[in-house]
Amino acid sequence: MKLQILGCYAATPRTMTNPTSQVLEVKNHMFLIDCGEGSQVQLRKHKIKFSRINHIFISHLHGDHFFGLPGLVSTFRLLGRDKELHIYGPKGIKEAITLLLKLGDSWTNYQLYFHELTSKEPEVIFEDDKVTVETIRLSHRVYTNGFLFKEKAGERKLNVEAVEKHKIDKAYFQNIKNGRDVVLDDGTIVSNTELSFDPPVPKSYAYCSDTGYKPDIVDQIKGATALYHESTFLESEAHLAVKTKHSTAMQAASIAKAANVGMLILGHYSTRYKSIELFKEEAMEIFPNVELADDGKFFEF
Amino acid sequence: MKLQILGCYAATPRTMTNPTSQVLEVKNHMFLIDCGEGSQVQLRKHKIKFSRINHIFISHLHGDHFFGLPGLVSTFRLLGRDKELHIYGPKGIKEAITLLLKLGDSWTNYQLYFHELTSKEPEVIFEDDKVTVETIRLSHRVYTNGFLFKEKAGERKLNVEAVEKHKIDKAYFQNIKNGRDVVLDDGTIVSNTELSFDPPVPKSYAYCSDTGYKPDIVDQIKGATALYHESTFLESEAHLAVKTKHSTAMQAASIAKAANVGMLILGHYSTRYKSIELFKEEAMEIFPNVELADDGKFFEF
């Protein structure tokens, strides 16, 4: 999985800091996650082909996660897009985007599908043969979902040596990859575990922004390869985190620790702080493997 | 009058080019004219105090003139604004902005006044003791207004020498500035033209974007100190200008010439062209005093 951070700062776009947006590349998909104002320029800056984006996931309808979407939808049209586009987000997102397109008399030439979310429980909102995406219910001032991107378990890997030793015909290879044993001509059964290796462990990425401290998400994101968790505040402003339904770096780290994730990526920093290194320092008191998101930063896991 | 160009390129925001927005400073007002995506970042970049903006004029509801407005309105709230804000734009602008604020549960703390425009004739939409703003009816794919910003004629200037010569008491000075004659104690009438000088010629700025070629605006903008007129295309793409209801640089220059304006500022360039200098060259074949708008450029007139 490859994660390109386009923006990861809270509240208002500034000269040097962009509101939330990121692109996750997984199994040939380019999933756009949130779309603050200016995201389309960030996409250009990081040379991400607009045509590769077919699914956009919006966590909630605050401006810093969403006000770049009307412009992106319009730009897709101006660039002559014809592929369909799927937008997943809270109820109301369809009304907002369609009203803006209507007022500009700028209907898209391509098919635009809105998948409006209202469920109070996690739900699978995208699935193909390689990936699922499910919502993570978060706690914010408005209806908000995180998203859990999960690879499906792949095929088992052929043990070439073992296959040759037993002189097994090619015709059986797909069955072996699918986990089946092989019965030889003389009736001997060769077990699948002898003929193949376990597939790579499927990876997963949990995106949790914006949210107050919400430990009941731990079960769902347990063992995630990477967790992006918002940390708007440091511990000294924990009272503001409660008041505004955001998290501190330490709270994000507590979630990471309890869920035993591979890596914690912090982001959604309030711009009140001089240095984002402080977020890492505080989080590492609780959880060791902490990375700091920053605009333009790229992660591979 | 001082004009700060924040963005002046057509269609989609790009890494190096911003969609339309500009700030006109006149008689202590900072009028924001159009507000494409990213305008709030451009305002910060050019160090324009957000608190000085109290009136925003939106020409039409295409994204490249308007999609920065929801974010700016939200940012004003986050910055703790309490002064009222007036927004002038086509009917529908209120519904759009209020829907977005409602979905984010982010009502402004300050008073937000919408002045929705529907008239098919030019109308005065703002007036105080020093300035008027009237609409210029343009011809585009959706309902679009330009704006004519006009200083009012100021007071006459006292001719100090003449006043002293006639030993005229201070009490009469305001009357003289207002254009009145003075009757001396002996009954002599001293004419105002002897006691005062003409005030400076009031300046005016005409903003015309977006529009197809529309010569019937010439009477209204006659003699304007400066005219900003869109020139999306060069003459080689005149057929596209007709089709999309935009103008060529030569058409903009024809308007400038017929209206006998002091200066023509070109802008709203299609990003298809390698150099914007070509726009100036073509326009100068028709009208001599042509300037090119560019992002970040500043004009004083």
Interface residues (C-beta under 8 A of the other chain):
Chain A: A11 T12 P13 R14 T15 E37 G38 Q40 V41 R44 K45 H60 L61 H62 G63 F66 F67 G68 P70 G71 S74 T75 L78 L79 P90 G92 I93 E95 A96 L99 L100 L103 G104 D105 S106 R141 V142
Chain B: A11 T12 P13 R14 T15 E37 G38 Q40 V41 R44 K45 H60 L61 H62 G63 F66 F67 G68 P70 G71 S74 T75 L78 L79 P90 G92 I93 E95 A96 L99 L100 L103 G104 D105 S106 R141 V142
